[in-house]
Amino acid sequence: MAYVNGGTTIRADISQALIEAPQADIGLIGSQLLPLQNVDAKAGTYLKVQLAGGELLTNNALARESGSSYSRGIRSFSSANYATNEVGLEELIPDDAAKDLNRFFAYESETAKFLLRQLKLSHEKRVSDLLWNATTPFTIADQTRAVAYTQALVATVDVARDVATAKLALAQYGYEANCVAMSANVFELIRRSTLLQNQFFGVISNTGARLLSEAEIAAALGIQNLLVGRAAYNTAGKNKTYSGSFVVPDTKIIVGQIAGGEFTAGGIGRTLVWSGDSAGGFVSESYRDEARRSQVLRVRMNTDEVVIDPNAAVRITTNFA
């Protein structure tokens, strides 16, 4: 429930409201890394055709003599499980507060936006915790950067070399990388890095005066999607002095293949959404609590964030400082 902080005075003569963090929705990349995909059941099993057991890249088509048998493959399949969980948040809209605060802004509709923002942020955090966590078992081991990503070494940081090494590692598993994902801090460092600027502009003096854009960095790295995690959250927790931090950590860069839709399209993974409860992923709803003379706004989702293909990504350790 909203309330007015002690020591403040609502001014009836000022018919507007200051809403902090107006660009907080910018920089959410979780739904691009793990696109939302509806599933019919709350929990279930899906089929996996893996490289080794599925003989997907096995060179076993052999020459044969006339009348002899052909070489035969023996293909096996495996499975994996998922289970969705509901995540949600509610807020009371008291009748008296609504009548008072509607002088300044559309109280109910703006509160719904605030709640939806918080729900999306929780999804962003779950995706980040999954993909950037060293315990998430990607097949290819985390790669070591050529030069540490530090301010002191901005002249020799070589992100193009690091990404090229990661792309080649993926290619050996039959994947063409189409995405590089990183934190806002790492992005701001590499866009000033001398070697990357020289690669894009040519070797000229004072390249630092012209910062590379996201599109330019993507072109220099030879990938279609450069995802920069700019979403921030309060690390101090509820009702404590705000302490902001970016959701996506600075520790690693992810290079991989992303895709949406059916699993056969490939990609690192999906946000599996139970269509029977929250089709579309993010659901907003309201109900009346007459005992409190309030409307109740609720946002929720019923999902499981899943890495469906651990071969489809590799992490580069940055040693950012």
C-alpha positions in Angstrom: 0.0 0.0 0.0 1.3 3.5 -0.9 1.7 6.2 1.8 3.1 9.6 2.0 6.5 9.7 3.8 6.6 11.6 7.1 7.7 15.2 6.9 6.3 15.8 3.4 3.3 17.9 2.4 1.1 17.2 -0.5 0.6 20.5 -2.4 -2.8 20.8 -4.0 -1.5 23.6 -6.1 1.0 21.4 -7.9 -0.9 19.2 -10.3 1.9 16.7 -11.2 4.0 14.0 -9.7 7.7 13.3 -9.7 8.3 9.6 -10.4 11.9 8.5 -9.9 13.7 6.1 -12.2 11.6 6.9 -15.3 13.9 4.8 -17.6 14.0 1.7 -15.3 12.5 -0.5 -18.0 15.4 0.2 -20.4 18.1 -2.4 -20.4 16.1 -5.5 -19.5 17.6 -8.3 -21.6 16.3 -11.4 -19.8 13.4 -12.0 -22.2 15.8 -11.7 -25.1 18.3 -14.2 -23.7 15.5 -16.6 -22.6 12.5 -15.7 -24.7 9.0 -16.4 -23.3 7.5 -19.7 -24.6 4.0 -21.0 -23.7 3.7 -24.6 -22.4 0.4 -26.4 -21.8 1.4 -28.1 -18.5 2.7 -26.7 -15.2 5.4 -29.4 -15.2 6.5 -31.7 -17.9 9.2 -33.3 -19.9 10.7 -32.4 -23.3 12.9 -34.4 -25.7 16.5 -33.7 -26.2 18.6 -34.8 -29.2 22.2 -34.4 -28.1 25.4 -34.2 -30.0 27.0 -37.5 -28.9 24.0 -39.8 -28.4 22.1 -38.3 -31.3 25.2 -38.6 -33.6 24.5 -35.2 -35.0 28.1 -34.4 -36.0 29.4 -38.0 -36.3 31.4 -38.7 -39.5 30.1 -42.2 -40.0 29.0 -42.3 -43.7 31.5 -44.8 -45.1 32.3 -46.2 -48.5 31.0 -49.7 -49.2 31.8 -52.5 -51.6 29.2 -53.7 -54.1 26.8 -56.1 -52.2 28.1 -55.2 -48.8 26.2 -53.6 -45.9 25.9 -49.9 -45.4 27.3 -48.3 -42.3 24.5 -47.8 -39.8 24.1 -45.2 -37.1 22.5 -45.9 -33.7 20.8 -42.7 -32.5 19.7 -42.3 -28.9 17.5 -39.6 -27.4 17.3 -38.2 -23.8 14.8 -36.0 -22.0 14.8 -33.1 -19.5 12.2 -31.8 -17.1 10.7 -28.4 -16.2 8.4 -27.2 -13.5 6.9 -23.7 -13.4 6.4 -21.6 -10.3 4.2 -18.6 -9.7 5.8 -15.3 -8.8 3.7 -12.2 -8.0 3.1 -9.0 -6.2 0.1 -7.1 -4.9 -0.7 -3.5 -3.8 -3.7 -1.9 -2.2 -5.3 1.2 -3.8 -7.4 2.7 -1.0 -10.4 4.7 -2.2 -9.4 7.8 -0.2 -5.8 7.7 -1.4 -7.0 7.3 -5.0 -9.2 10.3 -4.7 -6.4 12.4 -3.2 -3.5 11.3 -5.4 -5.5 11.3 -8.7 -5.0 15.1 -8.6 -1.3 14.4 -9.4 -1.3 11.4 -11.7 -3.4 8.4 -12.7 -2.8 6.6 -9.4 -4.2 3.2 -10.3 -2.8 2.9 -13.8 0.7 4.2 -12.7 0.7 1.8 -9.8 0.0 -1.1 -12.2 3.0 0.1 -14.2 5.2 0.1 -11.1 4.1 -3.4 -10.2 4.7 -4.7 -13.7 8.2 -3.1 -13.7 9.0 -4.9 -10.5 7.7 -8.3 -11.9 9.9 -7.8 -15.0 12.9 -7.0 -12.8 12.4 -10.2 -10.8 12.5 -12.1 -14.1 15.6 -10.3 -15.1 17.3 -11.2 -11.9 16.4 -14.9 -12.2 17.7 -15.0 -15.8 20.9 -13.3 -14.8 21.4 -15.5 -11.7 21.0 -18.5 -14.0 23.2 -17.6 -17.0 26.0 -15.7 -15.2 26.3 -18.3 -12.4 29.5 -20.4 -12.7 27.4 -23.4 -11.5 25.2 -23.3 -14.6 26.6 -26.2 -16.6 27.4 -24.9 -20.0 29.3 -27.6 -22.0 32.2 -25.4 -23.0 34.2 -24.3 -20.0 34.4 -20.6 -19.2 37.1 -19.0 -21.4 39.9 -16.9 -20.0 40.2 -13.3 -21.5 43.4 -12.4 -23.3 43.8 -9.2 -21.2 41.9 -8.3 -18.0 39.0 -5.9 -18.5 40.3 -3.1 -16.3 40.5 0.7 -16.6 44.3 0.5 -16.4 44.4 -1.9 -19.4 41.9 -0.1 -21.6 44.5 0.3 -24.3 45.2 -3.4 -24.6 41.8 -5.0 -23.7 41.0 -7.2 -26.8 37.3 -8.0 -26.7 37.3 -8.8 -30.5 39.9 -11.5 -29.9 38.0 -12.9 -26.9 34.7 -13.1 -28.7 36.3 -14.6 -31.8 37.8 -17.4 -29.6 34.4 -18.0 -28.1 32.7 -18.1 -31.5 35.2 -20.7 -32.7 34.7 -22.8 -29.7 30.9 -22.8 -30.4 31.5 -23.5 -34.0 33.2 -26.8 -33.1 29.9 -27.8 -31.5 27.9 -26.8 -34.6 26.7 -23.4 -33.4 26.9 -20.0 -35.0 26.9 -17.3 -32.3 24.4 -14.5 -32.9 24.6 -12.8 -29.5 27.0 -11.2 -27.1 25.6 -10.2 -23.7 27.4 -8.1 -21.1 26.9 -5.7 -18.2 26.6 -1.9 -18.6 30.0 -1.4 -16.9 31.8 -3.8 -19.2 30.1 -2.2 -22.2 31.3 1.3 -21.1 34.8 0.0 -20.8 35.1 -1.8 -24.2 33.5 1.0 -26.2 36.5 3.1 -25.1 39.1 0.4 -25.6 41.8 1.3 -28.1 42.0 -1.9 -30.0 38.3 -2.1 -30.7 38.1 1.5 -31.7 41.1 1.0 -34.0 39.4 -2.0 -35.6 36.3 0.0 -36.3 37.8 3.4 -37.2 41.3 2.5 -38.3 44.4 3.6 -36.4 43.9 7.3 -35.9 44.9 9.6 -33.1 42.5 10.5 -30.3 40.1 7.7 -31.0 38.8 8.0 -27.4 37.0 11.2 -28.4 34.5 9.1 -30.4 32.8 6.3 -28.4 31.5 3.2 -30.2 27.7 2.6 -30.2 26.1 -0.7 -29.6 25.5 -1.2 -33.3 29.1 -0.4 -34.1 30.4 -2.8 -31.5 28.1 -5.6 -32.8 29.4 -5.0 -36.3 33.0 -5.0 -35.1 32.4 -8.3 -33.3 30.6 -9.8 -36.2 27.3 -10.6 -34.3 23.7 -9.6 -34.8 22.7 -8.9 -31.2 24.7 -7.0 -28.6 22.7 -7.1 -25.4 23.7 -4.7 -22.6 22.2 -5.3 -19.2 21.4 -1.8 -17.9 18.6 -2.8 -15.5 19.3 -1.8 -11.9 17.8 -2.9 -8.6 18.0 -2.0 -4.9 20.5 -4.3 -3.2 19.7 -2.9 0.3 16.2 -4.4 0.3 12.8 -3.1 1.3 12.4 0.0 3.4 16.2 0.7 3.5 18.2 3.5 2.1 18.5 2.8 -1.7 21.7 1.2 -2.9 21.7 0.6 -6.6 23.5 -2.1 -8.5 23.1 -3.5 -12.1 21.4 -6.9 -12.3 23.8 -8.3 -14.8 27.3 -8.8 -13.2 30.6 -7.5 -14.6 32.3 -10.9 -14.1 31.6 -12.5 -17.4 30.6 -11.8 -21.0 28.2 -14.4 -22.6 28.6 -15.4 -26.3 26.0 -17.6 -27.7 23.0 -18.4 -29.9 19.6 -17.0 -28.9 16.3 -17.9 -30.5 12.6 -18.0 -29.6 9.7 -20.2 -30.4 9.7 -24.0 -30.5 12.8 -25.7 -29.1 13.7 -26.9 -32.6 14.6 -23.3 -33.4 17.6 -23.6 -31.0 18.9 -21.1 -28.6 20.3 -21.1 -25.1 17.0 -21.5 -23.4 13.5 -20.3 -22.8 11.3 -18.8 -20.1 8.6 -21.5 -20.0 5.2 -19.9 -19.3 2.3 -22.1 -18.1 -0.3 -21.0 -20.6 -3.1 -22.4 -18.4 -2.4 -19.8 -15.7 -0.4 -16.9 -17.2 -0.5 -17.0 -21.0 1.8 -14.3 -22.4 4.0 -14.3 -19.3 3.2 -11.1 -17.4 -0.4 -10.9 -16.1 -2.0 -7.8 -14.5 -5.3 -8.1 -12.7 -7.3 -6.4 -10.0 -10.0 -7.2 -7.4 -12.1 -5.4 -4.8 -11.3 -5.6 -1.0 -14.5 -4.0 0.4 -13.4 -4.5 4.0 -10.5 -2.2 3.3 -12.4 0.1 0.9 -9.6 -0.6 -1.6 -8.9 -2.0 -5.0 -6.1 -4.5 -5.1 -3.8 -4.6 -8.0 -1.8 -7.8 -8.7 0.9 -8.7 -11.2 2.1 -12.3 -11.6 3.7 -14.9 -13.8 4.0 -18.7 -13.7 7.3 -19.6 -15.3 10.5 -21.7 -15.2 13.7 -20.2 -16.7 15.4 -23.1 -18.4 18.7 -23.6 -20.2 17.5 -26.0 -22.9 20.9 -26.3 -24.7 24.0 -26.0 -22.7 26.1 -26.2 -25.9 24.7 -22.9 -27.2 26.7 -20.5 -25.1 30.1 -19.9 -23.6 31.2 -17.4 -20.9 34.3 -15.2 -21.0 35.8 -14.3 -17.6 36.5 -10.5 -17.6 38.4 -9.9 -14.3 36.6 -6.5 -14.5 38.0 -3.8 -12.2 
